[in-house]
Amino acid sequence: MDENVIADLKLAFACDLYETVKAARKNRDESVFRHTMADEDGQMVFASVFPKKDVLEIPDLTGEFASRLKTFNLLGVITDGKSGLDVFYLGGLNKPFTSLTDARDIDGILEEEALAAFLQLYFKVKGVMIDISRMNHEEFLQAVESEVFKNTSFAEMQEIGALLDEFEQ
């Protein structure tokens, strides 16, 4: 995978997730919270923060998966609610995610391979037919631009532009 593609995906995902972290911070005792990314045609895609003790209760958890867990863990989940679920370990911290002060803090803990696999399935659920593993950065940017223009209002585009400008400073 092109290193610039994964860098862009990590930062975009981190920025999006950080908005949920800020909202969860308002509930002082919040240690488990979910960032819903899609809920379409019976498929739900979300990223969720769980304490280690809760993750260890997941049935059929492999020893390799369990060995990577920290005190607080970010999992990517894709499920239809009936036939099962795909769970991806996206990263973890030994302090609450609500203690983070910047999206770059999230970006720094994200596991690239797991995030790429999770986001590829997310794109499929959303009906976005791009294969991020085979695209160079220019192709990726063109595909994203096409999807953004297709699915985003002008007002939302201005908000996104302002957010990106803020991160470039």
Order of alpha helices (4+ residues) and beta strands (2+ residues): alpha-beta-beta-alpha-alpha-beta-beta-alpha-alpha-alpha-alpha
